[in-house]
């Protein structure tokens, strides 16, 4: 009887040892996954911040060019164009976007 109890006890200890090692392995894998995901999150945050800074710089550039365009637009006239050496076009053609349709139409000739 004691041999059976001893055998059962040894079997239970082996199963317990396997369960502990299995749990340790699962926890280790989860920890490594967590570390990898946190590293990816930090890298994405840095990349996002750099993209935001670049977008802000480009926005400033666009605003500066827009204000420059508005300032130059006020100086455009037919007499200024003729003074620059431009000649009137022999054919007038232009493209418009009708209010009811987003498609372009060609008007002219």
Secondary structure, DSSP 4 states (H G I P E B T S, - for coil): -HHHHHHHHHHHHHHHHHHHHHHHHHHHHHHHHHHHHHHHHHHHHHHHHHHHHHHHHHHHHHHHHHHHHHHHHTT--HHHHHHTT----SS-EEEEE-TT-SSEEEEE-
